[in-house]
Amino acid sequence: MASLTSYASAAAEVTHLSQQDAAEIDEQLMGALGFSVDQLMELAGLSVAAAVAEVYKLGEYTRVLIICGPGNNGGDGLVAARHLYHFGYRPSVCYPKRTPKPLYSSLVTQLESLAIPFVPVEDLPGNLSEEFNIIIDAMFGFSFHGTPRPPFDDLIHRLVSLSVIGNSAKRPAIVSVDIPSGWHVEEGNANGEGLKPDMLVSLTAPKLCARKFTGPHHFLGGRFVPPPILSKYGLNLPPYPGTSMCVRIGKAPSVDISSLRENYISPELLEKQVMPDPFDQFIRWFDEAVTAGLREPNAMALTTANKEGKPSSRMVLLKGVDKQGFVWYTNYGSQKAHDLSENPNAALLLYWNEMNRQVRVEGSVQKVPEEESEKYFHSRPRGSQLGAIASKQSTVIAGREVLQQAYKELEQKYSDGSMVPKPDYWGGYRLTPKLFEFWQGQKSRLHDRLQYSPREVDGSTVWHIERLCP
Ligand SMILES: Cc1cc2nc3c(=O)[nH]c(=O)nc-3n(C[C@H](O)[C@H](O)[C@H](O)COP(=O)(O)O)c2cc1C
């Protein structure tokens, strides 16, 4: 069976900190580097919540129990509870040894204002698996040493008994904040009888014990480490992607593609509700995709075939749609253009994942009139105009620098700001549809599929709507 596996780059080289270095770094952050403990706690808790949300998707995982210890690790847990609430989860907090400092009591007040329940240890359900999908262990951090005292010894024991059930859907996922509670900060799960969390969110940098973590999800959080700390401790940490507050360390677990299955829940797509004209129906759905804020709702797969019928697909951007057809722009020397010159039949596919919708459109393709391409070319940003000239799309080049050189020369050539002429080998295509299908995902694979095909009725063409089996 096919499997998808991705690897975080340079996983093996990530630095692991000793307990002493970790303590020193904290001191420097909160000393010379100007951070307050509240700030670091806020960012740490946000990272934990972000990592949890990245792995344990809402819908399947909703109810979260956060067990907070008396120190900073517990504070990180309280902050994570607040963020998880705002992300849409239903957190409950078990905070048996409250710290009477303003930072902690303010966090409690914030959680109380969100009506997040605080569950006393004695009121925790006997079977945690029935009540919670995720348990966050925020009991002890890297500064802890010794043996956990009541009630934490028993709480850790309960999590240990849960974690031996194995990686089954029948028990909550266990997430540890920075250090799995009860572990030695450097030696880890020394006697092998401690907690085995499914996820570890290391903060600032992984501590030495994280080398012994064998669960499927190791993340780094605490996106605040400034360059003086990185250089002083020779830290090699993975870069955070985009605006993310967490980054995966090491290998992601492999995914069995055959097990990826969504149970779609959507409004029904009924014959009596759809527009009689498929162009109107398309525009209605397209507008809804735009309103829903989907990223590039106009991205579509274009499939062409050459004269031997050999197919090929690629993404293009829909740049116009009206009753004449669907328009995109490209290079007339590209492979798709070559296919279309031999065989004008093509298919378009738009997929709006978040709305459980796909639209298929099939028809024949012609170039758009030159003036239309001209007008569109000049509406594009200048960089895209130059890029279109520089790229002899679908041809082989010796290296990226060839393209960069061509682009640079064009920049110089048009540095006076004069109009960039559209090259003859660039322009639009329009697909005139002969078939549409609107697909709406539904529960238990009972999806809606409505197909529109043209029929001649009394000398004029009307669109005939049929329902297809999913
Ligand atoms: C989201 C997305 C949008 C794209 N839009 C276009 C486009 O509008 N026009 C285009 O020529 N290539 C576009 N591309 C690049 C094409 O997928 C493809 O690489 C290129 O057109 C060459 O294809 P060909 O060699 O089959 O002709 C897009 C790629 C992606 C991923």
The ligand as a MOL file (V3000), in Angstrom:
LIG
                    3D

  0  0  0     0  0            999 V3000
M  V30 BEGIN CTAB
M  V30 COUNTS 31 33 0 0 0
M  V30 BEGIN ATOM
M  V30 1 C -1.4200 26.5990 -8.5120 0
M  V30 2 C -0.6960 26.6510 -9.8320 0
M  V30 3 C -1.1120 27.5360 -10.7920 0
M  V30 4 C -0.4840 27.5850 -12.0230 0
M  V30 5 N -0.9510 28.4380 -12.9620 0
M  V30 6 C -0.4000 28.4290 -14.1960 0
M  V30 7 C -0.9760 29.2150 -15.2330 0
M  V30 8 O -1.9810 29.9150 -15.0390 0
M  V30 9 N -0.3780 29.1620 -16.4440 0
M  V30 10 C 0.7110 28.3760 -16.6900 0
M  V30 11 O 1.2080 28.3870 -17.8380 0
M  V30 12 N 1.2620 27.6130 -15.7430 0
M  V30 13 C 0.7370 27.6040 -14.4980 0
M  V30 14 N 1.2530 26.8040 -13.5130 0
M  V30 15 C 2.4110 25.9510 -13.8530 0
M  V30 16 C 1.8750 24.6980 -14.5910 0
M  V30 17 O 1.3010 23.7990 -13.6510 0
M  V30 18 C 2.9430 23.9800 -15.4020 0
M  V30 19 O 4.0760 23.7010 -14.6280 0
M  V30 20 C 3.3840 24.7910 -16.6070 0
M  V30 21 O 2.3160 25.4630 -17.2110 0
M  V30 22 C 4.0360 23.8800 -17.6670 0
M  V30 23 O 3.1450 22.8860 -18.0260 0
M  V30 24 P 3.2830 22.0450 -19.3800 0
M  V30 25 O 4.7530 21.7340 -19.5470 0
M  V30 26 O 2.4660 20.8180 -19.1830 0
M  V30 27 O 2.7610 22.8830 -20.5040 0
M  V30 28 C 0.6350 26.7440 -12.2860 0
M  V30 29 C 1.0640 25.8640 -11.3080 0
M  V30 30 C 0.4010 25.8200 -10.0910 0
M  V30 31 C 0.8720 24.8420 -9.0510 0
M  V30 END ATOM
M  V30 BEGIN BOND
M  V30 1 1 1 2
M  V30 2 1 2 3
M  V30 3 2 2 30
M  V30 4 2 3 4
M  V30 5 1 4 5
M  V30 6 1 4 28
M  V30 7 2 5 6
M  V30 8 1 6 7
M  V30 9 1 6 13
M  V30 10 2 7 8
M  V30 11 1 7 9
M  V30 12 1 9 10
M  V30 13 2 10 11
M  V30 14 1 10 12
M  V30 15 2 12 13
M  V30 16 1 13 14
M  V30 17 1 14 15
M  V30 18 1 14 28
M  V30 19 1 15 16
M  V30 20 1 16 17
M  V30 21 1 16 18
M  V30 22 1 18 19
M  V30 23 1 18 20
M  V30 24 1 20 21
M  V30 25 1 20 22
M  V30 26 1 22 23
M  V30 27 1 23 24
M  V30 28 2 24 25
M  V30 29 1 24 26
M  V30 30 1 24 27
M  V30 31 2 28 29
M  V30 32 1 29 30
M  V30 33 1 30 31
M  V30 END BOND
M  V30 END CTAB
M  END
